[in-house]
Amino acid sequence: MASPTSSNKQQTFFISSLIILWYSSNIGVLLLNKYLLSNYGFRFPIFLTMCHMSACALFSYISIVLMKIVPLQMISSRTQFFKISSLSIIFCCSVVGGNISLRYLPVSFNQAVGATTPFFTALFAFMMTLKREAWVTYAALVPVVTGVVIASGGEPSFNLFGFIMCISATAARAFKSVLQGILLSSEGNMRQRDLDTLLGTQTCFLSGTPSFIPRCLPFSPKAFKC
């Protein structure tokens, strides 16, 4: 029988491994997106988003249905379906906007703008749930926002369109986090893994539709002609 100390060490190692894997995968995806959209010349961020969401939905489905890590949870009501659909639209906009911004902005500046996510999260949380954070939290956000403003003025590769797409994606990401928290804690208490599967599936459809309609939207692949 394993001792409590041994179990704690195993749990700590497991959690640390997950955190390292999460950081590594995020950095890898970010750099690869930048290489594809800026260096390699791949001009289709909406189609790239569809590929990302397809992989997310596929692996979530495998972990739930085939590996049975957690029981499959279905949508329980029409209200919950509309909430998930709204969340998918916001998620799709945030990922597409982030991918588009990588074509015009350096990765470092893109991440500097992304650091303002807590500011938008606190703002949307107050607007939607009237939840107020401690004054220390708001005070800590001031130097972050100020730093982004200073960096925007001194960035040699600054692009206004890329900046607008990046800040819009950041705001959408924060709004999605607040809405997701409400959804996970409200009706049905949907689990995160099931929500990821549904989000990935719907977002894949949302981003895939304009990708396969030629000249429907900017950046739509012309290779997929009807």
C-alpha positions in Angstrom: 0.0 0.0 0.0 1.5 3.4 -1.0 2.2 5.8 1.8 0.4 9.3 1.8 3.8 11.0 1.1 4.3 8.8 -2.0 0.8 9.6 -3.2 1.3 13.3 -2.7 4.6 13.1 -4.7 2.9 11.3 -7.5 0.1 13.8 -7.6 2.5 16.7 -7.6 4.5 15.1 -10.4 1.4 14.5 -12.4 0.1 18.0 -12.0 3.5 19.5 -12.8 3.7 17.4 -15.9 0.3 18.6 -17.0 1.3 22.2 -16.5 4.6 21.8 -18.4 2.7 20.0 -21.2 0.1 22.8 -21.3 2.8 25.5 -21.6 4.8 23.6 -24.2 1.8 22.9 -26.4 0.6 26.5 -26.2 4.0 27.9 -27.1 4.4 25.3 -29.9 1.0 26.1 -31.4 1.6 29.8 -31.2 5.1 29.6 -32.9 3.8 27.2 -35.5 0.9 29.5 -36.3 3.2 32.4 -36.7 5.5 30.5 -39.0 2.6 29.3 -41.2 0.8 32.6 -41.4 3.8 35.0 -41.6 6.9 33.1 -42.7 5.6 30.2 -44.8 3.0 32.3 -46.5 -0.1 30.4 -45.5 -2.9 33.0 -45.9 -5.9 31.1 -44.5 -6.4 31.7 -40.7 -10.1 30.7 -40.8 -9.2 27.3 -42.3 -6.4 27.0 -39.8 -8.9 27.6 -37.0 -11.1 24.8 -38.4 -8.1 22.4 -38.3 -7.4 23.4 -34.7 -11.0 22.8 -33.6 -11.3 19.6 -35.5 -8.3 18.2 -33.6 -9.8 19.5 -30.3 -13.2 17.8 -31.0 -11.5 14.6 -32.1 -9.2 14.1 -29.1 -12.0 15.1 -26.7 -14.3 12.6 -28.3 -11.6 9.9 -28.1 -10.9 10.6 -24.4 -14.7 10.5 -23.5 -16.1 7.8 -25.8 -13.2 5.4 -26.4 -11.0 5.9 -23.4 -14.0 6.6 -21.1 -12.0 8.9 -18.9 -15.3 10.5 -17.9 -18.9 9.5 -18.7 -20.5 11.1 -21.8 -22.7 14.0 -20.9 -25.4 15.1 -23.4 -27.0 18.5 -23.8 -29.9 18.6 -21.3 -32.1 21.4 -22.7 -32.6 23.9 -25.5 -31.4 26.7 -23.3 -28.1 24.9 -22.6 -27.7 24.3 -26.4 -28.1 28.0 -27.1 -25.6 28.9 -24.4 -23.1 26.5 -25.9 -23.7 27.8 -29.4 -23.1 31.4 -28.2 -19.9 30.3 -26.5 -18.8 28.6 -29.7 -19.4 31.7 -31.8 -17.3 33.8 -29.3 -14.6 31.1 -29.2 -14.4 31.0 -32.9 -14.1 34.8 -33.2 -11.3 34.8 -30.6 -9.3 32.1 -32.3 -9.7 33.5 -35.8 -8.9 37.0 -34.6 -5.7 35.7 -32.9 -4.6 33.8 -35.9 -5.2 36.8 -38.2 -3.2 39.1 -35.9 -0.2 36.8 -36.0 0.1 37.6 -39.7 0.7 41.2 -39.0 2.2 41.3 -35.5 5.3 39.8 -33.9 4.7 36.9 -31.5 6.2 38.9 -28.6 3.8 41.9 -29.1 0.9 39.6 -29.7 1.5 38.0 -26.3 2.0 41.4 -24.7 -1.5 42.4 -25.8 -2.8 39.1 -24.7 -1.6 39.9 -21.2 -4.5 42.3 -20.9 -6.9 39.3 -20.7 -7.4 39.6 -16.9 -8.4 43.3 -17.4 -11.2 42.3 -19.8 -12.1 39.3 -17.7 -12.6 41.5 -14.6 -14.6 44.0 -16.7 -16.9 41.4 -18.2 -17.4 39.6 -14.9 -18.6 42.8 -13.3 -20.9 43.6 -16.3 -22.4 40.2 -16.4 -22.5 39.0 -12.8 -21.9 42.2 -10.9 -19.0 40.4 -9.2 -16.4 42.8 -7.8 -12.8 41.8 -7.2 -10.6 43.1 -4.4 -9.1 46.5 -5.0 -5.6 44.9 -5.1 -6.7 42.9 -8.2 -7.7 46.1 -10.1 -4.6 47.9 -8.9 -2.4 45.0 -10.3 -4.0 45.4 -13.7 -3.0 49.0 -14.1 0.7 48.4 -14.8 -0.2 45.6 -17.2 -2.5 47.8 -19.3 -0.1 50.7 -19.1 2.8 48.5 -20.3 0.7 47.4 -23.3 0.0 51.0 -24.2 3.7 51.9 -24.0 4.7 48.9 -26.0 2.1 49.7 -28.7 3.7 53.2 -29.1 7.2 51.8 -29.3 6.6 48.7 -31.3 8.6 49.0 -34.6 6.4 46.4 -36.3 3.1 47.8 -35.2 0.2 47.3 -37.5 -3.1 48.9 -36.7 -5.3 46.2 -38.3 -3.3 43.4 -36.6 -3.6 45.3 -33.3 -7.4 45.6 -33.6 -7.7 41.9 -34.4 -5.4 41.0 -31.5 -7.2 43.2 -28.9 -10.6 42.0 -30.2 -9.5 38.4 -29.9 -8.2 39.1 -26.3 -11.6 40.7 -25.3 -13.5 37.8 -26.9 -11.3 35.3 -25.0 -12.0 37.0 -21.7 -15.8 37.2 -22.5 -15.7 33.5 -23.3 -14.0 32.7 -20.0 -16.7 34.5 -18.0 -19.5 32.9 -20.1 -17.9 29.5 -19.7 -17.7 29.9 -16.0 -21.4 30.7 -15.9 -22.3 27.8 -18.1 -20.2 25.3 -16.0 -21.7 26.4 -12.7 -25.3 26.8 -13.9 -27.8 24.6 -15.5 -26.7 21.0 -15.9 -23.2 21.6 -14.3 -21.6 20.5 -17.6 -18.1 19.1 -17.3 -15.2 20.9 -19.0 -14.2 17.9 -21.2 -17.8 17.5 -22.5 -17.9 21.2 -23.1 -14.6 21.1 -25.1 -16.0 18.4 -27.3 -19.2 20.4 -28.1 -17.3 23.6 -28.5 -14.8 22.0 -30.8 -17.5 20.5 -33.0 -19.6 23.6 -33.3 -16.5 25.9 -33.8 -15.2 23.5 -36.5 -18.5 23.9 -38.3 -18.6 27.7 -37.9 -15.0 28.2 -39.1 -15.3 25.5 -41.8 -18.4 27.0 -43.5 -16.7 30.2 -44.7 -13.5 28.2 -45.5 -15.3 26.1 -48.1 -17.3 29.0 -49.7 -15.0 30.7 -52.2 -14.6 34.4 -51.7 -17.2 34.4 -49.0 -14.9 36.1 -46.5 -11.4 37.6 -46.6 -8.7 34.9 -46.2 -11.0 32.2 -47.5 -9.1 29.5 -49.4 -9.7 29.9 -53.1 -8.7 26.3 -53.6 -12.0 25.0 -52.2 -14.3 26.1 -55.0 -17.9 24.9 -55.1 
